[in-house]
Amino acid sequence: MRTATRWWAGALAIAASVVVFLVPFAFIVLQAGKDATDASRLSFSWPEQPQFVQNFIEVLEARDYILVIAFINSTILTVVSVAFLVVLGAMVAFVLQRRVTRWTGLINFLVLAGLIVPPAVVPTIWVLQGIGLFGTMPGLILVEVAFGLSFSVLLFRAFISSIPRELDEAAIIDGAGPLRLFFRVIMPLLRSVIVTVVVVQSVAVFNDFANPLYFLPGEQNATVQLTLFNFQSQFNTNFNLLFMNILLITIPPLVMYVFFNRQIVAGMTSGAVKG
Amino acid sequence: MASTTTTLPPVPPPPASQPRATRRGRRGSPYPSWFYLPAAVIYVGIFLLPTFASFYFSLTRWNFNSSEFIGLDNFVQFFREPALVKGFVNTLVYGVVTSVLKVVLGMALGVLLTSQIIGRGYLRSVVFFPVLVSTIGVGITFTALMNPTRGLINQVIGLVGVTGPGWLTDPQIALLSVALVDVWKGVGLATVIYIAGIVSIPQEYTEAAAVDGATAWQRFRNVTLPLSWPATSTVVTLSLIGGLRSFDLIWAMTRGGPGFTSDVIASVIYKQYQAGFYGLSTAGNVVLFLVVTAVVIPLTRWLAKKEVAL
């Protein structure tokens, strides 16, 4: 490619990217700093009287600090779900990859089905009600784990196939039982995949809206996505607070992205290109 | 002749693991089946069981405590009421539109971002970041930007003297407006998948084509496009599955409105659930299941066949 082409094509692409991809985020930031009347004009303008800190405090205090509760709930949900997804997913992937039986085909099919088949929500509510976990955080955690297992198993299985069996055999000869083999030998070797699974699934669970909507109704149990959605109706005259909320919710994935860019992209492309 | 005092060769002492094995009885595999158990309990109980149950309950009028078998009445209602039929049609439209746009734009961006232009690193980051942002946040932001009078998009269009349409208020285009936002958010994922695919094409092919005098377009058409088929296949499948099942963005931006003109099956399921029509809602789930599997499975087969042929 000629140098001139490299430069003007690049400049054009950068300009287009700013308009298409950066302007909406700039809009969020600008709106988050305005006062209520200024924000309701929805114009792409600098705040007349910047009040970021005031909006920040006001949004946290709204409805008895529901946003703080929501952040706590979302954090608990994300951390616990992802922990289960990593351990359980790796366990399944490990045995699935290492030990091929006549059930392996069926299990592979069921795992793939988990990616395609839309979950039947009302029957799931019925099951959760049956075991008394509907509308509770543990119930929602089980739901997130159930729906996220397929992706995790696929990611782990692809990677485990690259761990030589000789390592297993060496550990077994040394007297390791399955648990020690798995947790002391295999899991440390899976470190990079674990990071990928943790990061990708954390973002997915944190941003999940439909599952908390169905399985965690009720004000006190809110997650950040639910509170944002509910604020839409409450703050229809306080667009500044609404957008401050959006800004706050965007920060955790942004932090994840800044630090784990490579892992996120690798995880989402490798999990996508099924091996 | 056999000696009566044959001494057996010394038997080596059993290795330390042997007593443990015999204590366990049959020597267990280092890959025990019970490793499946915790995951299986959750997966079967919370995902597979409800999916199977949905087929039964879609044939009932249901309220969790009691169910009354009514045969295919729910499905008949689903395809007779205009609101529900519209949801069915919209789902297909939404799935196809978002997939096609993601494939075309993702491929274009993939080619652009694997070329030699300046600012590739920045461009890749900026294009991908929306994938990670909260869908509700994106929905609210674009609802504000698409406001017919005060929104930024129509303000900019107005500068050229054209009156911008009512993106989310016009029943004809509300669904398509949401689809465009969906593409905005999701094209980054398609792009990185394409980048991975294009980067894996050995450079010898494109270089050989260039040496043979092929133009940039010909190089793309005859080398890049066919050899990035796995990426295309993946993007189409993923986008279609996601698009057909889409709920969050539509719910955040229009709630299926105006009226029910931007409803999709997923939002119909929710609305029926909210209204207490559990059987009808479950029937919607079954319809969605059938739509997704009926579309995705033949599609994957066809894509795989074309891949072999190429």
Boltz contact constraints between the chains, C-beta under 6 A:
constraints:
  - contact:
      token1: [A, 1]
      token2: [B, 116]
      max_distance: 6.0
  - contact:
      token1: [A, 6]
      token2: [B, 116]
      max_distance: 6.0
  - contact:
      token1: [A, 6]
      token2: [B, 117]
      max_distance: 6.0
  - contact:
      token1: [A, 6]
      token2: [B, 118]
      max_distance: 6.0
  - contact:
      token1: [A, 7]
      token2: [B, 118]
      max_distance: 6.0
  - contact:
      token1: [A, 9]
      token2: [B, 117]
      max_distance: 6.0
  - contact:
      token1: [A, 10]
      token2: [B, 117]
      max_distance: 6.0
  - contact:
      token1: [A, 10]
      token2: [B, 118]
      max_distance: 6.0
  - contact:
      token1: [A, 10]
      token2: [B, 119]
      max_distance: 6.0
  - contact:
      token1: [A, 13]
      token2: [B, 123]
      max_distance: 6.0
  - contact:
      token1: [A, 14]
      token2: [B, 119]
      max_distance: 6.0
  - contact:
      token1: [A, 17]
      token2: [B, 123]
      max_distance: 6.0
  - contact:
      token1: [A, 17]
      token2: [B, 126]
      max_distance: 6.0
  - contact:
      token1: [A, 21]
      token2: [B, 126]
      max_distance: 6.0
  - contact:
      token1: [A, 24]
      token2: [B, 141]
      max_distance: 6.0
  - contact:
      token1: [A, 28]
      token2: [B, 141]
      max_distance: 6.0
  - contact:
      token1: [A, 42]
      token2: [B, 144]
      max_distance: 6.0
  - contact:
      token1: [A, 42]
      token2: [B, 147]
      max_distance: 6.0
  - contact:
      token1: [A, 42]
      token2: [B, 150]
      max_distance: 6.0
  - contact:
      token1: [A, 44]
      token2: [B, 152]
      max_distance: 6.0
  - contact:
      token1: [A, 88]
      token2: [B, 38]
      max_distance: 6.0
  - contact:
      token1: [A, 88]
      token2: [B, 39]
      max_distance: 6.0
  - contact:
      token1: [A, 91]
      token2: [B, 35]
      max_distance: 6.0
  - contact:
      token1: [A, 92]
      token2: [B, 36]
      max_distance: 6.0
  - contact:
      token1: [A, 92]
      token2: [B, 39]
      max_distance: 6.0
  - contact:
      token1: [A, 95]
      token2: [B, 31]
      max_distance: 6.0
  - contact:
      token1: [A, 95]
      token2: [B, 35]
      max_distance: 6.0
  - contact:
      token1: [A, 98]
      token2: [B, 31]
      max_distance: 6.0
  - contact:
      token1: [A, 99]
      token2: [B, 31]
      max_distance: 6.0
  - contact:
      token1: [A, 116]
      token2: [B, 241]
      max_distance: 6.0
  - contact:
      token1: [A, 116]
      token2: [B, 296]
      max_distance: 6.0
  - contact:
      token1: [A, 118]
      token2: [B, 245]
      max_distance: 6.0
  - contact:
      token1: [A, 118]
      token2: [B, 288]
      max_distance: 6.0
  - contact:
      token1: [A, 118]
      token2: [B, 289]
      max_distance: 6.0
  - contact:
      token1: [A, 120]
      token2: [B, 50]
      max_distance: 6.0
  - contact:
      token1: [A, 120]
      token2: [B, 51]
      max_distance: 6.0
  - contact:
      token1: [A, 120]
      token2: [B, 54]
      max_distance: 6.0
  - contact:
      token1: [A, 120]
      token2: [B, 285]
      max_distance: 6.0
  - contact:
      token1: [A, 122]
      token2: [B, 273]
      max_distance: 6.0
  - contact:
      token1: [A, 122]
      token2: [B, 278]
      max_distance: 6.0
  - contact:
      token1: [A, 122]
      token2: [B, 281]
      max_distance: 6.0
  - contact:
      token1: [A, 122]
      token2: [B, 282]
      max_distance: 6.0
  - contact:
      token1: [A, 123]
      token2: [B, 50]
      max_distance: 6.0
  - contact:
      token1: [A, 123]
      token2: [B, 53]
      max_distance: 6.0
  - contact:
      token1: [A, 123]
      token2: [B, 54]
      max_distance: 6.0
  - contact:
      token1: [A, 123]
      token2: [B, 57]
      max_distance: 6.0
  - contact:
      token1: [A, 124]
      token2: [B, 50]
      max_distance: 6.0
  - contact:
      token1: [A, 126]
      token2: [B, 64]
      max_distance: 6.0
  - contact:
      token1: [A, 127]
      token2: [B, 50]
      max_distance: 6.0
  - contact:
      token1: [A, 142]
      token2: [B, 42]
      max_distance: 6.0
  - contact:
      token1: [A, 142]
      token2: [B, 46]
      max_distance: 6.0
  - contact:
      token1: [A, 143]
      token2: [B, 46]
      max_distance: 6.0
  - contact:
      token1: [A, 145]
      token2: [B, 42]
      max_distance: 6.0
  - contact:
      token1: [A, 146]
      token2: [B, 42]
      max_distance: 6.0
  - contact:
      token1: [A, 146]
      token2: [B, 43]
      max_distance: 6.0
  - contact:
      token1: [A, 146]
      token2: [B, 46]
      max_distance: 6.0
  - contact:
      token1: [A, 146]
      token2: [B, 47]
      max_distance: 6.0
  - contact:
      token1: [A, 149]
      token2: [B, 39]
      max_distance: 6.0
  - contact:
      token1: [A, 149]
      token2: [B, 43]
      max_distance: 6.0
  - contact:
      token1: [A, 172]
      token2: [B, 30]
      max_distance: 6.0
  - contact:
      token1: [A, 175]
      token2: [B, 17]
      max_distance: 6.0
  - contact:
      token1: [A, 178]
      token2: [B, 30]
      max_distance: 6.0
  - contact:
      token1: [A, 178]
      token2: [B, 32]
      max_distance: 6.0
  - contact:
      token1: [A, 181]
      token2: [B, 30]
      max_distance: 6.0
  - contact:
      token1: [A, 203]
      token2: [B, 132]
      max_distance: 6.0
  - contact:
      token1: [A, 207]
      token2: [B, 134]
      max_distance: 6.0
  - contact:
      token1: [A, 209]
      token2: [B, 136]
      max_distance: 6.0
  - contact:
      token1: [A, 209]
      token2: [B, 248]
      max_distance: 6.0
  - contact:
      token1: [A, 210]
      token2: [B, 247]
      max_distance: 6.0
  - contact:
      token1: [A, 210]
      token2: [B, 248]
      max_distance: 6.0
  - contact:
      token1: [A, 225]
      token2: [B, 136]
      max_distance: 6.0
  - contact:
      token1: [A, 228]
      token2: [B, 136]
      max_distance: 6.0
  - contact:
      token1: [A, 229]
      token2: [B, 136]
      max_distance: 6.0
  - contact:
      token1: [A, 246]
      token2: [B, 137]
      max_distance: 6.0
  - contact:
      token1: [A, 249]
      token2: [B, 134]
      max_distance: 6.0
  - contact:
      token1: [A, 249]
      token2: [B, 137]
      max_distance: 6.0
  - contact:
      token1: [A, 250]
      token2: [B, 133]
      max_distance: 6.0
  - contact:
      token1: [A, 253]
      token2: [B, 132]
      max_distance: 6.0
  - contact:
      token1: [A, 257]
      token2: [B, 132]
      max_distance: 6.0
  - contact:
      token1: [A, 265]
      token2: [B, 192]
      max_distance: 6.0
  - contact:
      token1: [A, 269]
      token2: [B, 192]
      max_distance: 6.0
  - contact:
      token1: [A, 269]
      token2: [B, 193]
      max_distance: 6.0
  - contact:
      token1: [A, 269]
      token2: [B, 196]
      max_distance: 6.0
  - contact:
      token1: [A, 272]
      token2: [B, 193]
      max_distance: 6.0
  - contact:
      token1: [A, 272]
      token2: [B, 234]
      max_distance: 6.0
  - contact:
      token1: [A, 272]
      token2: [B, 238]
      max_distance: 6.0
  - contact:
      token1: [A, 273]
      token2: [B, 234]
      max_distance: 6.0
